[in-house]
Amino acid sequence: MKTTIITLAYNHERYIHESLVSVLVQTRPADEIIVIDDASPDGTATAIEGFIREHPEGPIRFIRNERNLGLTGSFAKAVAMASGDILIMMAGDDVSAPDRVERSLAYFADHPSAMALIANADIIDDDSRTYGVLDNCAGIAESAALSLEGLPEWAYFLRGRSSCGATAAYRAEVFRAFSPLRVGLYAEDDPAAFRAMLLGTCDFLPEPLVRWRRHANNLSYAGGSKRGPEMAVHFRKCEAMVDQMIADADEWKARHRDRPGAGFDHAVTTFRFHKAKWALWAAAHERGLSLLAFFLAARNMAECRPTLYAFLKETWRPACRMFMPFSLQRLLANLSSHR
C-alpha cells in the first residue's frame, strides 16, 4: 500500500522543523509527503522551504496557500492531491513516532474492514516535554473497531471516543467515495470518522503514535478573550461540521437505500439535534438579540423529538447567554479563564 503523509501548518514556525524531521525518520518511509502552509503570517513557509533545501532527498511536495483556507479547506486540498492508498495526518506542531507509518500500515493490512485508525498521543509542551496523555480511545486496553451497528438511540456515534485528526490515518476511500469536504468546518475529524463507519469501521489503537503539542494556538484552545460575538463564528463552524455529516449521510443513503439500519438512523437524528444545539449557541453569542434564529434552532431541536429533560438541558444556558450583555459575557469568560 502506498502511503501519503499530510502535514497541515499554520503559524508553526517554531515547531515545523521537529515535525518534518519526524516524518523523514520513519522506520517505513512514506511514499509521498504533502505539506501545506495555510498562508501563515509568521515564518512557517520560510522554515519549510529551508528544511526542503536541507533534505532534497525527501519526497516532499510543499504548497503555500495564497490566502487562508482554514483547516478543512487546506485538508481537502491536500487530500485531492494525495496519491496514497493510506493517508496519515499530522499537524505542523506535532511529532510522529518513528514507527507510526509502519504500525499504521500493519494495522490496515491485518484489519481489512478498518477505514480509519485513531491512535492515542503523548501531550507535549512548547519545549517538547511530555506531561500527559491524549486518550482518544476512552480508556480501552486493546484495539477496538467501531461501527454504526448497534448504536443506541441518542448516543453520539463515537460513543465517548475522540476522532482527533492529528492522530488519524485513513484509507483514501474515506474521501474518494464522497463529495469533497466543505470549506469552513470546525474540523475534519468527526466527518472523516463518520465516513469511515459508513464504509466499514473506525478503529481505535490505544498506543501513543503521536506527540501532540498543546499550546495557545491549538484549534481546541479557547482563551477568555474569545467569547461573545467572536464565538458565534466558532459555533457556526461547529454547526457546519455537523451539517457536513448530515450531507454525507444523505449522499450515502441515496446510493445504498437497502443498507442503512437503526444505527444509521440514530446517528442522523443525533446529528440533527447537535446541529440545532450549535445554532442555538451561535444565536446566543451574536451581537443583538437574534431571537428569530434562536427560536428556529429550538424548533429544529424539538423536531428531533428529544426528551423534555434533554431539550431543556441544551436550551436554558444559551437562552440565558442571549440576554446577557456582551460586556458581562467577556468579564465572566475572563474570570473563568484565570481560575
C-alpha positions, 0 to 999 in steps of 0.5 A: 500500500502506498502511503501519503503523509499530510502535514497541515501548518499554520503559524508553526514556525517554531515547531515545523522543523521537529515535525518534518524531521519526524516524518523523514525518520520513519522506520517505513518511509512514506511514499509521498509527503504533502505539506501545506502552509495555510498562508501563515503570517509568521515564518512557517513557509520560510522554515519549510522551504529551508528544511526542503533545501536541507533534505532534497532527498525527501519526497516532499511536495510543499504548497503555500496557500495564497490566502487562508483556507482554514483547516478543512479547506487546506485538508481537502486540498491536500487530500485531492492531491494525495496519491496514497492508498493510506493517508496519515495526518499530522499537524505542523506542531506535532511529532510522529513516532518513528514507527507510526507509518509502519504500525499504521500500515500493519494495522490496515493490512491485518484489519481489512474492514478498518477505514480509519485508525485513531491512535492515542498521543503523548501531550507535549509542551512548547519545549517538547516535554511530555506531561500527559496523555491524549486518550482518544480511545476512552480508556480501552486496553486493546484495539477496538473497531467501531461501527454504526451497528448497534448504536443506541438511540441518542448516543453520539456515534463515537460513543465517548471516543475522540476522532482527533485528526492529528492522530488519524490515518485513513484509507483514501476511500474515506474521501474518494467515495464522497463529495469533497469536504466543505470549506469552513468546518470546525474540523475534519475529524468527526466527518472523516470518522463518520465516513469511515463507519459508513464504509466499514469501521473506525478503529481505535489503537490505544498506543501513543503514535503521536506527540501532540503539542498543546499550546495557545494556538491549538484549534481546541484552545479557547482563551477568555478573550474569545467569547461573545460575538467572536464565538458565534463564528466558532459555533457556526463552524461547529454547526457546519461540521455537523451539517457536513455529516448530515450531507454525507449521510444523505449522499450515502443513503441515496446510493445504498437505500437497502443498507442503512439500519437503526444505527444509521438512523440514530446517528442522523437524528443525533446529528440533527439535534447537535446541529440545532444545539450549535445554532442555538449557541451561535444565536446566543453569542451574536451581537443583538438579540437574534431571537428569530434564529434562536427560536428556529434552532429550538424548533429544529431541536424539538423536531428531533423529538428529544426528551423534555429533560434533554431539550431543556438541558441544551436550551436554558444556558444559551437562552440565558447567554442571549440576554446577557450583555456582551460586556458581562459575557467577556468579564465572566469568560475572563474570570473563568479563564484565570481560575 
